[in-house]
Amino acid sequence: MAQIQLFHLSNMLKRRSLLAALFLFLAGGIAFVTTQQAFAAEVAACSIRSNGTYRNVGNGEFEECADFIIENGELVNGQFNVGRWSSYTIAIDQNRNAWYRADGRRNFRNYGTIPELVVEQAPADPNDPDRDGFVGAADACATEAETINGVFDSDGCPDTIDDLLTFAENDLNQWWDGLFTESNLTYHPPRRVVAYREAPNRRLENNAFYTSGGHYIGYDLDLMERSLHRHGDFAPVAILAHEWGHLVQANLGIRQEYTILQELQADCLAGAYGTYLEERGNLEEGDLEEGLHQMFAIGDSANVPWFHESAHGTGEQRYDAFQHGFDHGVESCIETYSG
């Protein structure tokens, strides 16, 4: 399930060194600074811009950071993905041409083209021709690589978003039923879970929801597939776990005065489900980050006030709530996010 983390690629990637010319504006003229390789291959903090703010995603070299910004940075003016590396703001166009500006400077300088980072393939293992790590009888599809591992199945065959979410639905239901039983409470599972590709109305497009009227959960499969491809396979499960959090709130009769508390509590409960998966040995390295990045990505924009009737929380708040649930569990979620 886990993807190769961005800043642990140093032994796996072919890098192409670029030369960058730096110019220093001084009173009385322009002084030329000696051309150097890509910031001397330094390792520094990398951040991406999201909803107008910057979020640190780890440490790495300039071109590693720039490559990650291309894939994940916020698109500004429909032209540039924006992020930061060390004390530099970076802007990169759709052709991978990069510009940078040091803090305190006014103008951007051209860096050049950011090369695509290429993962070196290990020599093929004759016992594992599809390179998915499943060998012999454990691989039911020896020539087709497993695409979703760990939590969802380990048969060695390609999976679909339907396979992933069907497992997650059953697993979430069993987990919550068990917790309610341990607390001598009655658990009412959803009457149905509805997956759709053509939303009956615009409000349901690109959306996932729980409705108390019919006590059911619904989600747009296109939304879930985008989440899978952008963030990793634990990300759409985190969305589903959030909606299950609302179903649990309905079971417990929890109704907060402000919507934002209701939503952050559901994020927290989704994070607590992640703890269960980890304790069961299902989460691989990087899975938690997939869920956290998904929560951050669906945060409110900066102009939505916390008391708005549809406020869900900023990216930072949703990220923190999910992490809180993972760290502290269900009871703390109930206590912490109560109005």
C-alpha positions in Angstrom: 0.0 0.0 0.0 2.7 2.4 0.8 4.3 4.5 -1.9 8.0 5.2 -2.1 8.5 8.3 0.0 9.6 11.4 -1.8 12.9 12.0 0.0 14.2 8.5 0.3 14.9 8.1 -3.5 18.6 9.1 -3.4 19.8 5.5 -4.1 17.0 4.7 -6.5 16.8 7.7 -8.8 18.8 8.9 -11.8 19.4 12.6 -11.4 20.5 15.0 -14.1 22.6 17.8 -12.7 21.7 21.3 -13.9 23.8 24.4 -13.8 22.2 27.5 -12.3 23.5 31.0 -12.6 22.9 33.3 -9.6 23.0 37.1 -10.0 23.4 39.4 -7.1 22.1 43.0 -7.4 24.4 45.4 -5.6 24.4 49.2 -5.4 26.3 50.5 -8.3 25.8 47.5 -10.6 25.4 43.8 -11.0 27.9 41.3 -9.5 28.1 37.8 -11.0 28.1 34.9 -8.6 30.0 31.8 -9.9 27.8 29.2 -11.6 27.2 26.2 -9.4 25.4 22.9 -9.6 21.8 22.6 -8.4 22.3 24.4 -5.1 25.3 22.1 -4.4 23.0 19.1 -4.0 22.0 20.5 -0.6 19.2 18.8 1.4 16.7 21.2 2.8 13.1 21.5 3.9 10.5 21.2 1.1 7.0 22.7 1.4 4.0 22.7 -1.0 1.5 25.5 -1.2 -2.1 24.5 -0.5 -5.1 26.8 0.0 -2.7 29.7 0.1 -0.5 28.3 2.9 2.7 26.2 2.9 2.9 22.8 4.4 6.2 21.0 5.0 6.4 17.6 3.3 10.0 16.6 4.3 13.6 17.2 3.4 15.3 16.6 0.1 17.4 18.1 -2.7 16.2 21.0 -4.8 15.2 18.9 -7.8 13.5 16.2 -5.7 11.5 19.0 -4.0 10.7 20.6 -7.3 9.5 17.3 -8.8 7.2 16.9 -5.8 5.8 20.4 -6.2 5.0 19.7 -9.8 2.8 16.8 -8.8 1.3 18.3 -5.6 1.8 22.0 -5.4 -1.1 24.4 -5.7 -1.7 25.7 -9.2 -1.6 29.5 -9.2 -3.1 31.6 -12.0 -3.6 28.4 -14.0 0.1 28.4 -14.8 2.5 27.6 -12.0 2.7 25.0 -9.3 4.2 26.8 -6.2 6.2 25.6 -3.2 9.2 26.3 -1.2 12.7 24.8 -0.7 14.9 26.1 2.1 14.5 29.9 1.9 13.5 30.0 -1.7 10.0 30.3 -3.2 9.7 28.1 -6.3 7.3 28.4 -9.3 7.2 25.8 -12.0 5.2 25.9 -15.2 3.5 23.0 -17.0 6.6 22.3 -19.0 8.7 21.8 -15.9 10.5 25.1 -16.2 11.4 26.4 -12.8 11.9 29.8 -11.3 13.1 30.6 -7.8 13.3 33.7 -5.5 15.2 34.0 -2.2 13.4 35.5 0.7 13.7 39.2 0.7 14.3 39.3 -3.1 11.9 40.9 -5.5 12.5 39.1 -8.8 12.4 35.4 -9.7 15.4 33.8 -11.4 15.2 31.1 -14.0 16.6 27.8 -12.8 16.0 25.7 -16.0 14.0 22.5 -16.6 13.4 20.1 -13.8 14.2 16.6 -15.0 11.8 13.8 -14.4 13.0 11.5 -11.6 13.3 8.0 -13.0 13.1 5.0 -10.7 15.7 2.4 -11.6 14.1 -1.1 -12.1 15.8 -3.9 -10.3 16.6 -7.0 -12.4 13.6 -9.2 -13.0 13.2 -12.1 -10.6 12.2 -15.2 -12.6 10.1 -16.3 -9.6 8.3 -12.9 -9.6 7.9 -11.8 -13.2 5.4 -9.0 -12.5 7.6 -7.6 -9.7 4.8 -7.3 -7.2 6.5 -9.2 -4.3 4.2 -12.2 -4.5 5.9 -15.4 -5.5 4.8 -18.8 -6.5 1.4 -20.0 -5.2 1.0 -16.7 -3.3 0.6 -15.0 -6.6 -2.7 -15.8 -8.3 -1.9 -13.5 -11.2 1.8 -14.1 -11.9 2.0 -11.8 -15.0 -0.2 -9.0 -13.6 1.1 -7.0 -10.7 -0.9 -6.5 -7.5 -2.0 -2.8 -7.3 -3.4 -2.5 -3.8 -1.7 -4.5 -1.1 -1.8 -5.0 2.7 -5.1 -4.0 4.1 -7.3 -5.0 1.2 -6.0 -8.3 -0.1 -2.8 -10.1 -0.9 -3.7 -12.4 -3.8 -1.2 -10.9 -6.2 -3.8 -9.7 -8.6 -4.7 -6.2 -9.8 -7.5 -4.7 -7.8 -10.1 -2.1 -8.5 -11.4 0.8 -6.5 -14.5 -1.3 -5.9 -12.4 -4.1 -4.4 -10.6 -1.6 -2.1 -13.8 0.1 -0.8 -15.8 -3.1 -0.5 -13.2 -4.4 1.9 -13.1 -1.1 3.8 -16.8 -1.0 4.2 -17.0 -4.5 5.7 -13.9 -3.8 7.9 -15.2 -0.5 9.2 -18.6 -2.0 10.0 -17.1 -5.0 11.9 -14.7 -2.7 13.8 -17.4 -0.3 15.0 -19.8 -3.2 15.8 -17.1 -4.7 18.0 -16.3 -1.4 19.8 -20.0 -0.8 20.5 -20.4 -4.4 21.8 -17.5 -4.0 24.2 -19.1 -0.8 25.6 -22.6 -2.5 25.9 -24.0 -0.2 23.3 -26.3 -1.0 20.4 -24.7 -0.4 17.0 -26.9 0.2 14.0 -24.9 -0.4 10.8 -25.8 1.6 7.7 -28.9 0.4 5.9 -26.9 0.5 2.7 -23.7 2.0 1.2 -24.3 3.5 -2.2 -21.5 4.0 -4.8 -22.3 6.0 -7.9 -20.6 7.5 -10.9 -23.4 9.7 -12.2 -24.6 11.8 -9.4 -28.4 12.4 -9.3 -27.7 16.1 -8.6 -24.7 18.5 -8.6 -24.5 18.6 -4.8 -23.4 14.9 -4.9 -20.8 15.2 -7.6 -17.3 14.7 -6.3 -18.7 14.1 -2.8 -19.0 11.5 -0.1 -21.7 11.7 2.6 -23.7 10.2 5.4 -27.4 11.0 5.7 -29.2 10.5 9.0 -32.6 10.5 7.2 -32.0 7.1 5.5 -29.1 6.1 7.8 -26.8 5.3 4.8 -23.5 6.3 3.3 -22.9 7.3 -0.3 -19.9 8.3 -2.4 -18.9 9.3 -5.9 -16.6 6.6 -7.3 -14.8 9.1 -9.4 -13.9 11.1 -6.3 -12.5 7.9 -4.7 -10.5 7.0 -7.8 -8.9 10.5 -7.9 -8.1 10.2 -4.2 -6.4 6.8 -4.9 -4.3 8.0 -7.7 -3.3 11.3 -6.1 -2.6 10.3 -2.5 -2.4 6.5 -2.3 -4.7 3.6 -1.4 -5.3 4.6 2.2 -6.6 8.0 1.2 -10.0 7.0 -0.2 -10.4 4.7 2.8 -9.8 7.7 5.1 -12.7 9.5 3.3 -15.0 6.5 3.8 -13.9 6.2 7.5 -14.8 9.9 7.9 -18.3 9.2 6.7 -18.5 6.2 9.0 -17.5 8.6 11.8 -20.7 10.6 11.1 -22.7 7.3 11.2 -21.2 6.6 14.6 -22.1 10.1 15.8 -25.7 9.4 14.8 -25.6 6.1 16.7 -24.3 7.9 19.8 -26.7 10.9 19.4 -23.8 13.4 19.1 -24.8 16.7 17.6 -22.4 19.6 17.9 -23.5 23.2 17.9 -21.0 24.1 15.2 -20.6 22.0 12.0 -16.8 22.3 12.2 -16.7 20.3 15.5 -18.9 17.6 13.9 -16.6 17.3 11.0 -13.3 17.4 12.9 -14.6 14.8 15.2 -15.4 12.5 12.2 -11.9 13.1 10.9 -10.5 12.1 14.4 -12.6 8.9 14.4 -11.3 8.1 10.9 -7.8 8.5 12.3 -8.6 6.1 15.1 -9.6 3.5 12.6 -6.1 3.9 11.2 -4.7 2.9 14.6 -6.7 -0.3 14.5 -5.3 -1.1 11.1 -1.7 -0.5 12.3 -2.2 -2.6 15.4 -3.5 -5.4 13.2 -0.4 -5.1 11.1 -2.1 -3.9 7.9 -0.6 -0.4 7.5 2.7 -0.2 5.7 5.2 2.7 5.9 3.7 5.8 4.4 0.0 4.8 4.7 -0.7 7.2 7.6 0.8 10.0 5.5 -1.6 9.2 2.7 -4.6 9.6 5.0 -3.1 12.8 6.5 -2.5 14.3 3.1 -6.0 13.5 1.9 -7.5 15.3 5.0 -5.3 18.3 4.3 -6.3 18.4 0.7 -10.0 18.6 1.4 -9.7 21.4 4.0 -11.7 24.6 3.8 -10.3 27.6 1.9 -9.0 30.5 4.1 -12.2 32.6 3.5 -14.6 30.1 5.2 -15.2 31.2 8.8 -15.1 28.5 11.5 -18.7 29.2 12.4 -20.1 28.8 8.9 -22.9 26.3 8.6 -20.8 24.2 6.2 -17.4 24.6 7.7 -15.3 21.4 7.9 -12.0 22.9 9.1 -8.9 24.1 7.4 -6.4 21.7 5.9 -4.2 22.0 9.0 -7.2 21.4 11.4 -8.3 18.3 9.5 -4.8 17.0 9.3 -4.4 17.5 13.1 -7.7 15.9 13.9 -6.9 12.8 11.9 -3.5 12.6 13.6 -5.1 13.1 17.0 -7.4 10.1 16.4 -4.5 8.0 15.3 -2.5 8.9 18.3 -5.1 9.0 21.0 -8.1 6.8 19.9 -11.9 7.0 19.9 -12.6 8.2 23.5 -10.2 11.1 23.1 -12.0 12.1 19.8 -15.3 12.2 21.6 -13.9 14.3 24.4 -11.7 16.6 22.4 -14.2 17.6 19.7 -17.3 18.3 21.8 -18.9 21.7 21.8 
